[in-house]
Amino acid sequence: MNIQENISLKSHNTFGIDVKAKFFIEINGLAQLQKVLKLKAYPQKLIVSGGSNMLLTKDIEALVMHINLKGIDVSDENEDEVVIKVMAGENWHELVLWSLDQGYGGLENLSLIPGNTGTAPIQNIGAYGVELKDTFVNCTAMEIATGELVEFDKKSCEFGYRDSIFKNEAKGKYIITSVNLKLTKSNHQISTGYGAIEDELKRNGIVYPTVKDVSNAVIAIRQSKLPDPKELGNSGSFFKNPVVSKKTFEKLKKAHPEAPSYEVDKNQFKIPAGWLIEQCGFKGKRFGDAGVHEKQALVLVNYGNATGSEILELAQLIHQEVDRKFKIRIHPEVNIIK
């Protein structure tokens, strides 16, 4: 069992934060994962996958387990639909591209989301009007305390907006090992009504888009607004878009008629956190090597040598200013490791 010591995690988190793991091991199989979980010499363990949804603020004293389980298989299909089993270590965007190459639909709006498949259910990742739960069948997870494999269907995952049971009651109790998704083989449900997808398609003269056309539009939009983590450290959207009551929404619109919003239901409205942050003057601001991206205020960035603590301090400052100016609280989408 190859447990390494004092390993930099800079390449294992998309923020590019240079902290060290006292102990580190790469997990390539389920049997190996079970064995490592039973190691009593390392009572504290931290799970790392694609590193896209975490902010590391200090060196890690625990055993860091990098989940690198690979494989994509068709587990069931008929003329119209296919169910695929995806192992947790598969890169999410590469999975989306693979599905499109097979002619499958359902994941196109989720193109270019950073991270690996195993973390997708934790966050219930979503973009441009589509969420993971829309194609999710179930996932298999290993219980950390026992090493037993447990299946979670859609209902038991308790999916919410960027939320699931894995961020609440089941937090720290399971490691997702694989995810089953149901995709379409024909009669694809094209979704272009959210964000700038329709404008991007029109710009390219596309009237009847295919799933690949939608994916290409999403990729173009995201690349125009979001920095590549390989070039500029970031974790994508740092904050969730707040969902507010009708009373709070009406008060906001009265003071700021131009404020963008999306109706969740007749009593709840979603306000873009990026707009709130931009109105507080943070867009493009830099505090040492920690900053807010110049094109998208929702994205916090590491210009080179920012520490996780500096990124966190900036996030806290933004949180306070948005609360002060709008009386609306925004909360991190990323998992902060303190």
Secondary structure, DSSP 8 states (H G I E B T S, - for coil): ---EEEEE-GGGSTT----EEEEEEEE-SHHHHHHHHT-TT---EEEESS--SEEE-S-EEEEEEEE----EEEEEE-SSEEEEEEETTSBHHHHHHHHHHTT-BS-GGGTT--SBGGGHHHHT-EETTEEGGGTEEEEEEEETTT--EEEEEHHHHT-BTTB-GGGTTTTTTEEEEEEEEEEESSS------STTHHHHHHHTT-SS--HHHHHHHHHHHHHHHS--TTTSEEEEE-B---EEEHHHHHHHHHH-TT---EEEETTEEE--HHHHHHHTT-TT-EETTEEE-SS-TTEEEE-SS--HHHHHHHHHHHHHHHHHHHS----BSSEEE-
